[in-house]
């Protein structure tokens, strides 16, 4: 989990350099067709939930079933000066 927390700190630093101080985080979970065991998926999703909560409190959302077939993912969205949303890293 410390690797994910380190990534959040890194992203915050880099995005901050470019003026993107706020961004939205979304945890995309196990899709209908997935590889691996359910136990591994549940463990991975739980670890990412803990890391997200530690970093942003409750300021993130779950996107059920939108993960990649090989694992859950965290989607990062930032808004530009015109308040248009763009998915990043």
PyMOL Python script that loads the backbone (N, CA, C, O; Angstrom):
from pymol import cmd

cmd.read_pdbstr("""\
ATOM      1  N   UNK A   1       0.829  -1.191   0.000  1.00  0.00           N
ATOM      2  CA  UNK A   1       0.000   0.000   0.000  1.00  0.00           C
ATOM      3  C   UNK A   1       0.871   1.251   0.000  1.00  0.00           C
ATOM      4  O   UNK A   1       0.441   2.284  -0.514  1.00  0.00           O
ATOM      5  N   UNK A   2       2.071   1.197   0.554  1.00  0.00           N
ATOM      6  CA  UNK A   2       2.930   2.379   0.600  1.00  0.00           C
ATOM      7  C   UNK A   2       3.324   2.832  -0.805  1.00  0.00           C
ATOM      8  O   UNK A   2       3.566   4.020  -1.018  1.00  0.00           O
ATOM      9  N   UNK A   3       3.393   1.907  -1.770  1.00  0.00           N
ATOM     10  CA  UNK A   3       3.705   2.284  -3.145  1.00  0.00           C
ATOM     11  C   UNK A   3       2.606   3.167  -3.718  1.00  0.00           C
ATOM     12  O   UNK A   3       2.890   4.162  -4.385  1.00  0.00           O
ATOM     13  N   UNK A   4       1.363   2.809  -3.462  1.00  0.00           N
ATOM     14  CA  UNK A   4       0.232   3.591  -3.965  1.00  0.00           C
ATOM     15  C   UNK A   4       0.206   4.957  -3.284  1.00  0.00           C
ATOM     16  O   UNK A   4      -0.032   5.973  -3.937  1.00  0.00           O
ATOM     17  N   UNK A   5       0.450   4.983  -1.982  1.00  0.00           N
ATOM     18  CA  UNK A   5       0.478   6.257  -1.264  1.00  0.00           C
ATOM     19  C   UNK A   5       1.587   7.149  -1.810  1.00  0.00           C
ATOM     20  O   UNK A   5       1.399   8.359  -1.942  1.00  0.00           O
ATOM     21  N   UNK A   6       2.740   6.564  -2.129  1.00  0.00           N
ATOM     22  CA  UNK A   6       3.830   7.323  -2.725  1.00  0.00           C
ATOM     23  C   UNK A   6       3.452   7.894  -4.081  1.00  0.00           C
ATOM     24  O   UNK A   6       3.837   9.013  -4.419  1.00  0.00           O
ATOM     25  N   UNK A   7       2.698   7.124  -4.857  1.00  0.00           N
ATOM     26  CA  UNK A   7       2.220   7.617  -6.146  1.00  0.00           C
ATOM     27  C   UNK A   7       1.275   8.800  -5.980  1.00  0.00           C
ATOM     28  O   UNK A   7       1.342   9.758  -6.750  1.00  0.00           O
ATOM     29  N   UNK A   8       0.406   8.745  -4.992  1.00  0.00           N
ATOM     30  CA  UNK A   8      -0.509   9.863  -4.744  1.00  0.00           C
ATOM     31  C   UNK A   8       0.279  11.127  -4.406  1.00  0.00           C
ATOM     32  O   UNK A   8      -0.031  12.207  -4.909  1.00  0.00           O
ATOM     33  N   UNK A   9       1.283  10.996  -3.566  1.00  0.00           N
ATOM     34  CA  UNK A   9       2.114  12.153  -3.216  1.00  0.00           C
ATOM     35  C   UNK A   9       2.833  12.695  -4.449  1.00  0.00           C
ATOM     36  O   UNK A   9       2.905  13.907  -4.651  1.00  0.00           O
ATOM     37  N   UNK A  10       3.360  11.796  -5.266  1.00  0.00           N
ATOM     38  CA  UNK A  10       4.041  12.198  -6.490  1.00  0.00           C
ATOM     39  C   UNK A  10       3.092  12.932  -7.434  1.00  0.00           C
ATOM     40  O   UNK A  10       3.425  13.994  -7.960  1.00  0.00           O
ATOM     41  N   UNK A  11       1.900  12.353  -7.646  1.00  0.00           N
ATOM     42  CA  UNK A  11       0.923  12.984  -8.535  1.00  0.00           C
ATOM     43  C   UNK A  11       0.529  14.365  -8.033  1.00  0.00           C
ATOM     44  O   UNK A  11       0.422  15.311  -8.814  1.00  0.00           O
ATOM     45  N   UNK A  12       0.315  14.475  -6.745  1.00  0.00           N
ATOM     46  CA  UNK A  12      -0.068  15.764  -6.177  1.00  0.00           C
ATOM     47  C   UNK A  12       1.046  16.798  -6.416  1.00  0.00           C
ATOM     48  O   UNK A  12       0.757  17.951  -6.736  1.00  0.00           O
ATOM     49  N   UNK A  13       2.282  16.400  -6.267  1.00  0.00           N
ATOM     50  CA  UNK A  13       3.406  17.313  -6.505  1.00  0.00           C
ATOM     51  C   UNK A  13       3.494  17.725  -7.970  1.00  0.00           C
ATOM     52  O   UNK A  13       3.624  18.908  -8.282  1.00  0.00           O
ATOM     53  N   UNK A  14       3.423  16.748  -8.861  1.00  0.00           N
ATOM     54  CA  UNK A  14       3.552  17.032 -10.294  1.00  0.00           C
ATOM     55  C   UNK A  14       2.360  17.846 -10.798  1.00  0.00           C
ATOM     56  O   UNK A  14       2.544  18.854 -11.482  1.00  0.00           O
ATOM     57  N   UNK A  15       1.146  17.417 -10.467  1.00  0.00           N
ATOM     58  CA  UNK A  15      -0.030  18.167 -10.914  1.00  0.00           C
ATOM     59  C   UNK A  15      -0.011  19.578 -10.343  1.00  0.00           C
ATOM     60  O   UNK A  15      -0.420  20.526 -11.013  1.00  0.00           O
ATOM     61  N   UNK A  16       0.458  19.722  -9.113  1.00  0.00           N
ATOM     62  CA  UNK A  16       0.548  21.038  -8.488  1.00  0.00           C
ATOM     63  C   UNK A  16       1.477  21.967  -9.246  1.00  0.00           C
ATOM     64  O   UNK A  16       1.215  23.167  -9.334  1.00  0.00           O
ATOM     65  N   UNK A  17       2.564  21.430  -9.798  1.00  0.00           N
ATOM     66  CA  UNK A  17       3.484  22.242 -10.597  1.00  0.00           C
ATOM     67  C   UNK A  17       2.786  22.890 -11.786  1.00  0.00           C
ATOM     68  O   UNK A  17       3.157  23.982 -12.216  1.00  0.00           O
ATOM     69  N   UNK A  18       1.785  22.216 -12.307  1.00  0.00           N
ATOM     70  CA  UNK A  18       1.051  22.716 -13.464  1.00  0.00           C
ATOM     71  C   UNK A  18      -0.264  23.395 -13.090  1.00  0.00           C
ATOM     72  O   UNK A  18      -1.060  23.737 -13.965  1.00  0.00           O
ATOM     73  N   UNK A  19      -0.488  23.588 -11.803  1.00  0.00           N
ATOM     74  CA  UNK A  19      -1.671  24.306 -11.350  1.00  0.00           C
ATOM     75  C   UNK A  19      -2.905  23.454 -11.147  1.00  0.00           C
ATOM     76  O   UNK A  19      -3.987  23.992 -10.911  1.00  0.00           O
ATOM     77  N   UNK A  20      -2.775  22.149 -11.232  1.00  0.00           N
ATOM     78  CA  UNK A  20      -3.909  21.257 -11.007  1.00  0.00           C
ATOM     79  C   UNK A  20      -3.871  20.780  -9.560  1.00  0.00           C
ATOM     80  O   UNK A  20      -3.325  19.720  -9.254  1.00  0.00           O
ATOM     81  N   UNK A  21      -4.459  21.581  -8.680  1.00  0.00           N
ATOM     82  CA  UNK A  21      -4.389  21.268  -7.259  1.00  0.00           C
ATOM     83  C   UNK A  21      -5.513  20.346  -6.798  1.00  0.00           C
ATOM     84  O   UNK A  21      -5.407  19.704  -5.753  1.00  0.00           O
ATOM     85  N   UNK A  22      -6.570  20.283  -7.568  1.00  0.00           N
ATOM     86  CA  UNK A  22      -7.662  19.374  -7.213  1.00  0.00           C
ATOM     87  C   UNK A  22      -7.890  18.413  -8.379  1.00  0.00           C
ATOM     88  O   UNK A  22      -7.849  18.794  -9.549  1.00  0.00           O
ATOM     89  N   UNK A  23      -8.124  17.190  -8.024  1.00  0.00           N
ATOM     90  CA  UNK A  23      -8.447  16.198  -9.028  1.00  0.00           C
ATOM     91  C   UNK A  23      -9.381  15.175  -8.405  1.00  0.00           C
ATOM     92  O   UNK A  23      -9.426  15.009  -7.186  1.00  0.00           O
ATOM     93  N   UNK A  24     -10.124  14.494  -9.263  1.00  0.00           N
ATOM     94  CA  UNK A  24     -11.096  13.501  -8.811  1.00  0.00           C
ATOM     95  C   UNK A  24     -10.504  12.108  -8.986  1.00  0.00           C
ATOM     96  O   UNK A  24      -9.825  11.820  -9.971  1.00  0.00           O
ATOM     97  N   UNK A  25     -10.777  11.263  -8.016  1.00  0.00           N
ATOM     98  CA  UNK A  25     -10.287   9.887  -8.061  1.00  0.00           C
ATOM     99  C   UNK A  25     -11.468   8.920  -8.085  1.00  0.00           C
ATOM    100  O   UNK A  25     -12.472   9.113  -7.400  1.00  0.00           O
ATOM    101  N   UNK A  26     -11.315   7.879  -8.892  1.00  0.00           N
ATOM    102  CA  UNK A  26     -12.376   6.889  -9.033  1.00  0.00           C
ATOM    103  C   UNK A  26     -11.736   5.507  -9.036  1.00  0.00           C
ATOM    104  O   UNK A  26     -10.811   5.248  -9.806  1.00  0.00           O
ATOM    105  N   UNK A  27     -12.224   4.630  -8.182  1.00  0.00           N
ATOM    106  CA  UNK A  27     -11.755   3.245  -8.142  1.00  0.00           C
ATOM    107  C   UNK A  27     -12.641   2.402  -9.047  1.00  0.00           C
ATOM    108  O   UNK A  27     -13.839   2.258  -8.802  1.00  0.00           O
ATOM    109  N   UNK A  28     -12.043   1.848 -10.091  1.00  0.00           N
ATOM    110  CA  UNK A  28     -12.776   0.978 -11.012  1.00  0.00           C
ATOM    111  C   UNK A  28     -12.546  -0.467 -10.579  1.00  0.00           C
ATOM    112  O   UNK A  28     -11.408  -0.930 -10.496  1.00  0.00           O
ATOM    113  N   UNK A  29     -13.631  -1.163 -10.308  1.00  0.00           N
ATOM    114  CA  UNK A  29     -13.567  -2.497  -9.717  1.00  0.00           C
ATOM    115  C   UNK A  29     -13.742  -3.612 -10.753  1.00  0.00           C
ATOM    116  O   UNK A  29     -13.879  -3.359 -11.950  1.00  0.00           O
ATOM    117  N   UNK A  30     -13.733  -4.828 -10.263  1.00  0.00           N
ATOM    118  CA  UNK A  30     -13.761  -6.059 -11.071  1.00  0.00           C
ATOM    119  C   UNK A  30     -14.881  -6.047 -12.121  1.00  0.00           C
ATOM    120  O   UNK A  30     -16.054  -5.877 -11.788  1.00  0.00           O
ATOM    121  N   UNK A  31     -14.499  -6.231 -13.396  1.00  0.00           N
ATOM    122  CA  UNK A  31     -15.512  -6.325 -14.447  1.00  0.00           C
ATOM    123  C   UNK A  31     -16.146  -7.716 -14.474  1.00  0.00           C
ATOM    124  O   UNK A  31     -15.711  -8.624 -13.767  1.00  0.00           O
ATOM    125  N   UNK A  32     -17.145  -7.859 -15.275  1.00  0.00           N
ATOM    126  CA  UNK A  32     -17.849  -9.131 -15.386  1.00  0.00           C
ATOM    127  C   UNK A  32     -16.909 -10.248 -15.865  1.00  0.00           C
ATOM    128  O   UNK A  32     -16.941 -11.363 -15.346  1.00  0.00           O
ATOM    129  N   UNK A  33     -16.081  -9.932 -16.852  1.00  0.00           N
ATOM    130  CA  UNK A  33     -15.108 -10.906 -17.363  1.00  0.00           C
ATOM    131  C   UNK A  33     -13.734 -10.490 -16.842  1.00  0.00           C
ATOM    132  O   UNK A  33     -13.201  -9.450 -17.231  1.00  0.00           O
ATOM    133  N   UNK A  34     -13.173 -11.304 -15.967  1.00  0.00           N
ATOM    134  CA  UNK A  34     -11.898 -10.964 -15.346  1.00  0.00           C
ATOM    135  C   UNK A  34     -11.003 -12.196 -15.258  1.00  0.00           C
ATOM    136  O   UNK A  34     -11.468 -13.333 -15.342  1.00  0.00           O
ATOM    137  N   UNK A  35      -9.700 -11.936 -15.084  1.00  0.00           N
ATOM    138  CA  UNK A  35      -8.732 -13.012 -14.891  1.00  0.00           C
ATOM    139  C   UNK A  35      -8.379 -13.089 -13.416  1.00  0.00           C
ATOM    140  O   UNK A  35      -8.510 -12.106 -12.687  1.00  0.00           O
ATOM    141  N   UNK A  36      -7.934 -14.250 -12.982  1.00  0.00           N
ATOM    142  CA  UNK A  36      -7.468 -14.408 -11.619  1.00  0.00           C
ATOM    143  C   UNK A  36      -8.564 -14.852 -10.674  1.00  0.00           C
ATOM    144  O   UNK A  36      -9.706 -15.094 -11.066  1.00  0.00           O
ATOM    145  N   UNK A  37      -8.172 -14.950  -9.412  1.00  0.00           N
ATOM    146  CA  UNK A  37      -9.111 -15.430  -8.401  1.00  0.00           C
ATOM    147  C   UNK A  37      -9.889 -14.282  -7.767  1.00  0.00           C
ATOM    148  O   UNK A  37      -9.415 -13.149  -7.688  1.00  0.00           O
ATOM    149  N   UNK A  38     -11.069 -14.604  -7.328  1.00  0.00           N
ATOM    150  CA  UNK A  38     -11.913 -13.620  -6.648  1.00  0.00           C
ATOM    151  C   UNK A  38     -11.226 -13.116  -5.383  1.00  0.00           C
ATOM    152  O   UNK A  38     -11.333 -11.936  -5.048  1.00  0.00           O
ATOM    153  N   UNK A  39     -10.529 -13.992  -4.686  1.00  0.00           N
ATOM    154  CA  UNK A  39      -9.823 -13.618  -3.462  1.00  0.00           C
ATOM    155  C   UNK A  39      -8.756 -12.554  -3.748  1.00  0.00           C
ATOM    156  O   UNK A  39      -8.622 -11.584  -3.003  1.00  0.00           O
ATOM    157  N   UNK A  40      -8.012 -12.744  -4.816  1.00  0.00           N
ATOM    158  CA  UNK A  40      -6.972 -11.778  -5.183  1.00  0.00           C
ATOM    159  C   UNK A  40      -7.594 -10.437  -5.551  1.00  0.00           C
ATOM    160  O   UNK A  40      -7.093  -9.388  -5.147  1.00  0.00           O
ATOM    161  N   UNK A  41      -8.672 -10.466  -6.308  1.00  0.00           N
ATOM    162  CA  UNK A  41      -9.375  -9.232  -6.679  1.00  0.00           C
ATOM    163  C   UNK A  41      -9.865  -8.497  -5.438  1.00  0.00           C
ATOM    164  O   UNK A  41      -9.667  -7.290  -5.300  1.00  0.00           O
ATOM    165  N   UNK A  42     -10.505  -9.235  -4.541  1.00  0.00           N
ATOM    166  CA  UNK A  42     -11.036  -8.597  -3.326  1.00  0.00           C
ATOM    167  C   UNK A  42      -9.924  -7.959  -2.506  1.00  0.00           C
ATOM    168  O   UNK A  42     -10.093  -6.860  -1.978  1.00  0.00           O
ATOM    169  N   UNK A  43      -8.798  -8.636  -2.397  1.00  0.00           N
ATOM    170  CA  UNK A  43      -7.667  -8.100  -1.638  1.00  0.00           C
ATOM    171  C   UNK A  43      -7.115  -6.842  -2.309  1.00  0.00           C
ATOM    172  O   UNK A  43      -6.838  -5.851  -1.633  1.00  0.00           O
ATOM    173  N   UNK A  44      -6.956  -6.876  -3.625  1.00  0.00           N
ATOM    174  CA  UNK A  44      -6.434  -5.710  -4.352  1.00  0.00           C
ATOM    175  C   UNK A  44      -7.372  -4.517  -4.221  1.00  0.00           C
ATOM    176  O   UNK A  44      -6.927  -3.397  -3.970  1.00  0.00           O
ATOM    177  N   UNK A  45      -8.668  -4.756  -4.390  1.00  0.00           N
ATOM    178  CA  UNK A  45      -9.640  -3.669  -4.270  1.00  0.00           C
ATOM    179  C   UNK A  45      -9.642  -3.083  -2.860  1.00  0.00           C
ATOM    180  O   UNK A  45      -9.725  -1.866  -2.694  1.00  0.00           O
ATOM    181  N   UNK A  46      -9.551  -3.928  -1.863  1.00  0.00           N
ATOM    182  CA  UNK A  46      -9.543  -3.462  -0.472  1.00  0.00           C
ATOM    183  C   UNK A  46      -8.318  -2.599  -0.183  1.00  0.00           C
ATOM    184  O   UNK A  46      -8.427  -1.571   0.484  1.00  0.00           O
ATOM    185  N   UNK A  47      -7.170  -3.008  -0.676  1.00  0.00           N
ATOM    186  CA  UNK A  47      -5.949  -2.224  -0.468  1.00  0.00           C
ATOM    187  C   UNK A  47      -6.047  -0.858  -1.145  1.00  0.00           C
ATOM    188  O   UNK A  47      -5.628   0.152  -0.579  1.00  0.00           O
ATOM    189  N   UNK A  48      -6.598  -0.832  -2.351  1.00  0.00           N
ATOM    190  CA  UNK A  48      -6.754   0.446  -3.044  1.00  0.00           C
ATOM    191  C   UNK A  48      -7.769   1.342  -2.333  1.00  0.00           C
ATOM    192  O   UNK A  48      -7.580   2.557  -2.270  1.00  0.00           O
ATOM    193  N   UNK A  49      -8.835   0.760  -1.803  1.00  0.00           N
ATOM    194  CA  UNK A  49      -9.812   1.542  -1.036  1.00  0.00           C
ATOM    195  C   UNK A  49      -9.160   2.180   0.185  1.00  0.00           C
ATOM    196  O   UNK A  49      -9.407   3.346   0.492  1.00  0.00           O
ATOM    197  N   UNK A  50      -8.328   1.410   0.878  1.00  0.00           N
ATOM    198  CA  UNK A  50      -7.639   1.939   2.059  1.00  0.00           C
ATOM    199  C   UNK A  50      -6.715   3.087   1.683  1.00  0.00           C
ATOM    200  O   UNK A  50      -6.681   4.113   2.363  1.00  0.00           O
ATOM    201  N   UNK A  51      -5.966   2.913   0.600  1.00  0.00           N
ATOM    202  CA  UNK A  51      -5.038   3.955   0.163  1.00  0.00           C
ATOM    203  C   UNK A  51      -5.791   5.216  -0.265  1.00  0.00           C
ATOM    204  O   UNK A  51      -5.380   6.328   0.070  1.00  0.00           O
ATOM    205  N   UNK A  52      -6.880   5.048  -0.997  1.00  0.00           N
ATOM    206  CA  UNK A  52      -7.685   6.202  -1.415  1.00  0.00           C
ATOM    207  C   UNK A  52      -8.261   6.941  -0.218  1.00  0.00           C
ATOM    208  O   UNK A  52      -8.247   8.172  -0.175  1.00  0.00           O
ATOM    209  N   UNK A  53      -8.766   6.194   0.746  1.00  0.00           N
ATOM    210  CA  UNK A  53      -9.357   6.808   1.933  1.00  0.00           C
ATOM    211  C   UNK A  53      -8.303   7.546   2.748  1.00  0.00           C
ATOM    212  O   UNK A  53      -8.566   8.630   3.268  1.00  0.00           O
ATOM    213  N   UNK A  54      -7.127   6.972   2.860  1.00  0.00           N
ATOM    214  CA  UNK A  54      -6.058   7.637   3.595  1.00  0.00           C
ATOM    215  C   UNK A  54      -5.646   8.936   2.902  1.00  0.00           C
ATOM    216  O   UNK A  54      -5.336   9.926   3.564  1.00  0.00           O
ATOM    217  N   UNK A  55      -5.643   8.927   1.578  1.00  0.00           N
ATOM    218  CA  UNK A  55      -5.213  10.094   0.809  1.00  0.00           C
ATOM    219  C   UNK A  55      -6.294  11.167   0.703  1.00  0.00           C
ATOM    220  O   UNK A  55      -6.007  12.350   0.886  1.00  0.00           O
ATOM    221  N   UNK A  56      -7.537  10.767   0.408  1.00  0.00           N
ATOM    222  CA  UNK A  56      -8.605  11.731   0.117  1.00  0.00           C
ATOM    223  C   UNK A  56      -9.814  11.627   1.042  1.00  0.00           C
ATOM    224  O   UNK A  56     -10.833  12.266   0.778  1.00  0.00           O
ATOM    225  N   UNK A  57      -9.736  10.853   2.104  1.00  0.00           N
ATOM    226  CA  UNK A  57     -10.910  10.690   2.962  1.00  0.00           C
ATOM    227  C   UNK A  57     -12.014  10.003   2.192  1.00  0.00           C
ATOM    228  O   UNK A  57     -11.799   8.947   1.598  1.00  0.00           O
ATOM    229  N   UNK A  58     -13.196  10.595   2.197  1.00  0.00           N
ATOM    230  CA  UNK A  58     -14.325  10.030   1.449  1.00  0.00           C
ATOM    231  C   UNK A  58     -14.530  10.726   0.111  1.00  0.00           C
ATOM    232  O   UNK A  58     -15.572  10.556  -0.522  1.00  0.00           O
ATOM    233  N   UNK A  59     -13.546  11.508  -0.325  1.00  0.00           N
ATOM    234  CA  UNK A  59     -13.670  12.286  -1.553  1.00  0.00           C
ATOM    235  C   UNK A  59     -13.190  11.497  -2.780  1.00  0.00           C
ATOM    236  O   UNK A  59     -12.306  11.947  -3.509  1.00  0.00           O
ATOM    237  N   UNK A  60     -13.770  10.339  -2.993  1.00  0.00           N
ATOM    238  CA  UNK A  60     -13.518   9.511  -4.165  1.00  0.00           C
ATOM    239  C   UNK A  60     -14.728   8.620  -4.367  1.00  0.00           C
ATOM    240  O   UNK A  60     -15.536   8.456  -3.452  1.00  0.00           O
ATOM    241  N   UNK A  61     -14.864   8.044  -5.548  1.00  0.00           N
ATOM    242  CA  UNK A  61     -16.038   7.230  -5.853  1.00  0.00           C
ATOM    243  C   UNK A  61     -15.612   5.861  -6.384  1.00  0.00           C
ATOM    244  O   UNK A  61     -14.476   5.660  -6.812  1.00  0.00           O
ATOM    245  N   UNK A  62     -16.552   4.942  -6.341  1.00  0.00           N
ATOM    246  CA  UNK A  62     -16.346   3.598  -6.893  1.00  0.00           C
ATOM    247  C   UNK A  62     -17.106   3.504  -8.212  1.00  0.00           C
ATOM    248  O   UNK A  62     -18.273   3.886  -8.299  1.00  0.00           O
ATOM    249  N   UNK A  63     -16.435   2.996  -9.223  1.00  0.00           N
ATOM    250  CA  UNK A  63     -17.049   2.739 -10.525  1.00  0.00           C
ATOM    251  C   UNK A  63     -17.110   1.222 -10.686  1.00  0.00           C
ATOM    252  O   UNK A  63     -16.184   0.592 -11.197  1.00  0.00           O
ATOM    253  N   UNK A  64     -18.220   0.662 -10.239  1.00  0.00           N
ATOM    254  CA  UNK A  64     -18.397  -0.795 -10.225  1.00  0.00           C
ATOM    255  C   UNK A  64     -18.252  -1.389 -11.621  1.00  0.00           C
ATOM    256  O   UNK A  64     -18.899  -0.950 -12.572  1.00  0.00           O
ATOM    257  N   UNK A  65     -17.388  -2.395 -11.721  1.00  0.00           N
ATOM    258  CA  UNK A  65     -17.266  -3.173 -12.941  1.00  0.00           C
ATOM    259  C   UNK A  65     -16.464  -2.538 -14.061  1.00  0.00           C
ATOM    260  O   UNK A  65     -16.418  -3.090 -15.160  1.00  0.00           O
ATOM    261  N   UNK A  66     -15.825  -1.386 -13.819  1.00  0.00           N
ATOM    262  CA  UNK A  66     -15.098  -0.707 -14.894  1.00  0.00           C
ATOM    263  C   UNK A  66     -13.592  -0.962 -14.844  1.00  0.00           C
ATOM    264  O   UNK A  66     -12.835  -0.324 -15.576  1.00  0.00           O
ATOM    265  N   UNK A  67     -13.151  -1.880 -13.995  1.00  0.00           N
ATOM    266  CA  UNK A  67     -11.728  -2.201 -13.921  1.00  0.00           C
ATOM    267  C   UNK A  67     -11.264  -2.927 -15.169  1.00  0.00           C
ATOM    268  O   UNK A  67     -12.076  -3.383 -15.973  1.00  0.00           O
ATOM    269  N   UNK A  68      -9.959  -3.029 -15.323  1.00  0.00           N
ATOM    270  CA  UNK A  68      -9.398  -3.787 -16.434  1.00  0.00           C
ATOM    271  C   UNK A  68      -9.574  -5.279 -16.147  1.00  0.00           C
ATOM    272  O   UNK A  68      -9.748  -5.661 -14.990  1.00  0.00           O
ATOM    273  N   UNK A  69      -9.535  -6.115 -17.157  1.00  0.00           N
ATOM    274  CA  UNK A  69      -9.751  -7.552 -16.948  1.00  0.00           C
ATOM    275  C   UNK A  69      -8.694  -8.166 -16.044  1.00  0.00           C
ATOM    276  O   UNK A  69      -8.918  -9.226 -15.459  1.00  0.00           O
ATOM    277  N   UNK A  70      -7.529  -7.503 -15.924  1.00  0.00           N
ATOM    278  CA  UNK A  70      -6.418  -8.051 -15.145  1.00  0.00           C
ATOM    279  C   UNK A  70      -6.283  -7.436 -13.751  1.00  0.00           C
ATOM    280  O   UNK A  70      -5.457  -7.890 -12.960  1.00  0.00           O
ATOM    281  N   UNK A  71      -7.083  -6.408 -13.438  1.00  0.00           N
ATOM    282  CA  UNK A  71      -6.986  -5.834 -12.100  1.00  0.00           C
ATOM    283  C   UNK A  71      -7.763  -4.538 -11.951  1.00  0.00           C
ATOM    284  O   UNK A  71      -8.123  -3.904 -12.943  1.00  0.00           O
ATOM    285  N   UNK A  72      -8.023  -4.142 -10.699  1.00  0.00           N
ATOM    286  CA  UNK A  72      -8.709  -2.872 -10.457  1.00  0.00           C
ATOM    287  C   UNK A  72      -7.789  -1.711 -10.816  1.00  0.00           C
ATOM    288  O   UNK A  72      -6.572  -1.875 -10.903  1.00  0.00           O
ATOM    289  N   UNK A  73      -8.375  -0.549 -11.021  1.00  0.00           N
ATOM    290  CA  UNK A  73      -7.560   0.611 -11.373  1.00  0.00           C
ATOM    291  C   UNK A  73      -8.130   1.868 -10.729  1.00  0.00           C
ATOM    292  O   UNK A  73      -9.297   1.922 -10.340  1.00  0.00           O
ATOM    293  N   UNK A  74      -7.281   2.861 -10.631  1.00  0.00           N
ATOM    294  CA  UNK A  74      -7.699   4.165 -10.127  1.00  0.00           C
ATOM    295  C   UNK A  74      -7.652   5.130 -11.295  1.00  0.00           C
ATOM    296  O   UNK A  74      -6.599   5.326 -11.902  1.00  0.00           O
ATOM    297  N   UNK A  75      -8.785   5.732 -11.613  1.00  0.00           N
ATOM    298  CA  UNK A  75      -8.862   6.732 -12.674  1.00  0.00           C
ATOM    299  C   UNK A  75      -8.744   8.111 -12.050  1.00  0.00           C
ATOM    300  O   UNK A  75      -9.359   8.399 -11.023  1.00  0.00           O
ATOM    301  N   UNK A  76      -7.946   8.957 -12.683  1.00  0.00           N
ATOM    302  CA  UNK A  76      -7.707  10.313 -12.190  1.00  0.00           C
ATOM    303  C   UNK A  76      -8.245  11.296 -13.218  1.00  0.00           C
ATOM    304  O   UNK A  76      -7.894  11.224 -14.396  1.00  0.00           O
ATOM    305  N   UNK A  77      -9.091  12.209 -12.780  1.00  0.00           N
ATOM    306  CA  UNK A  77      -9.673  13.210 -13.654  1.00  0.00           C
ATOM    307  C   UNK A  77      -9.337  14.596 -13.120  1.00  0.00           C
ATOM    308  O   UNK A  77      -9.503  14.878 -11.933  1.00  0.00           O
ATOM    309  N   UNK A  78      -8.861  15.457 -14.021  1.00  0.00           N
ATOM    310  CA  UNK A  78      -8.584  16.843 -13.633  1.00  0.00           C
ATOM    311  C   UNK A  78      -9.420  17.766 -14.503  1.00  0.00           C
ATOM    312  O   UNK A  78      -9.875  17.373 -15.577  1.00  0.00           O
ATOM    313  N   UNK A  79      -9.621  18.986 -14.041  1.00  0.00           N
ATOM    314  CA  UNK A  79     -10.372  19.984 -14.802  1.00  0.00           C
ATOM    315  C   UNK A  79      -9.401  21.051 -15.299  1.00  0.00           C
ATOM    316  O   UNK A  79      -8.512  21.481 -14.564  1.00  0.00           O
ATOM    317  N   UNK A  80      -9.576  21.474 -16.550  1.00  0.00           N
ATOM    318  CA  UNK A  80      -8.729  22.529 -17.085  1.00  0.00           C
ATOM    319  C   UNK A  80      -9.307  23.901 -16.727  1.00  0.00           C
ATOM    320  O   UNK A  80     -10.284  23.987 -15.982  1.00  0.00           O
ATOM    321  N   UNK A  81      -8.718  24.955 -17.245  1.00  0.00           N
ATOM    322  CA  UNK A  81      -9.144  26.321 -16.922  1.00  0.00           C
ATOM    323  C   UNK A  81     -10.583  26.594 -17.350  1.00  0.00           C
ATOM    324  O   UNK A  81     -11.245  27.468 -16.790  1.00  0.00           O
ATOM    325  N   UNK A  82     -11.061  25.856 -18.331  1.00  0.00           N
ATOM    326  CA  UNK A  82     -12.442  26.015 -18.787  1.00  0.00           C
ATOM    327  C   UNK A  82     -13.391  25.042 -18.092  1.00  0.00           C
ATOM    328  O   UNK A  82     -14.548  24.895 -18.484  1.00  0.00           O
ATOM    329  N   UNK A  83     -12.878  24.382 -17.053  1.00  0.00           N
ATOM    330  CA  UNK A  83     -13.633  23.426 -16.248  1.00  0.00           C
ATOM    331  C   UNK A  83     -14.096  22.193 -17.031  1.00  0.00           C
ATOM    332  O   UNK A  83     -15.107  21.571 -16.705  1.00  0.00           O
ATOM    333  N   UNK A  84     -13.332  21.860 -18.068  1.00  0.00           N
ATOM    334  CA  UNK A  84     -13.593  20.619 -18.798  1.00  0.00           C
ATOM    335  C   UNK A  84     -12.801  19.509 -18.106  1.00  0.00           C
ATOM    336  O   UNK A  84     -11.656  19.713 -17.703  1.00  0.00           O
ATOM    337  N   UNK A  85     -13.410  18.350 -17.973  1.00  0.00           N
ATOM    338  CA  UNK A  85     -12.751  17.225 -17.301  1.00  0.00           C
ATOM    339  C   UNK A  85     -11.972  16.396 -18.300  1.00  0.00           C
ATOM    340  O   UNK A  85     -12.423  16.133 -19.415  1.00  0.00           O
ATOM    341  N   UNK A  86     -10.758  15.981 -17.856  1.00  0.00           N
ATOM    342  CA  UNK A  86      -9.887  15.137 -18.667  1.00  0.00           C
ATOM    343  C   UNK A  86      -9.343  14.029 -17.792  1.00  0.00           C
ATOM    344  O   UNK A  86      -8.913  14.267 -16.663  1.00  0.00           O
ATOM    345  N   UNK A  87      -9.364  12.806 -18.324  1.00  0.00           N
ATOM    346  CA  UNK A  87      -8.778  11.697 -17.571  1.00  0.00           C
ATOM    347  C   UNK A  87      -7.270  11.730 -17.766  1.00  0.00           C
ATOM    348  O   UNK A  87      -6.779  11.869 -18.886  1.00  0.00           O
ATOM    349  N   UNK A  88      -6.547  11.604 -16.670  1.00  0.00           N
ATOM    350  CA  UNK A  88      -5.088  11.638 -16.696  1.00  0.00           C
ATOM    351  C   UNK A  88      -4.546  10.317 -16.185  1.00  0.00           C
ATOM    352  O   UNK A  88      -5.298   9.368 -15.965  1.00  0.00           O
ATOM    353  N   UNK A  89      -3.268  10.263 -16.002  1.00  0.00           N
ATOM    354  CA  UNK A  89      -2.486   9.117 -15.543  1.00  0.00           C
ATOM    355  C   UNK A  89      -3.297   7.908 -15.178  1.00  0.00           C
ATOM    356  O   UNK A  89      -2.737   6.887 -14.779  1.00  0.00           O
TER     357      UNK A  89
END
""", "prot")
cmd.dss("prot")
cmd.show_as("cartoon", "prot")
cmd.util.cbc("prot")
cmd.orient("prot")
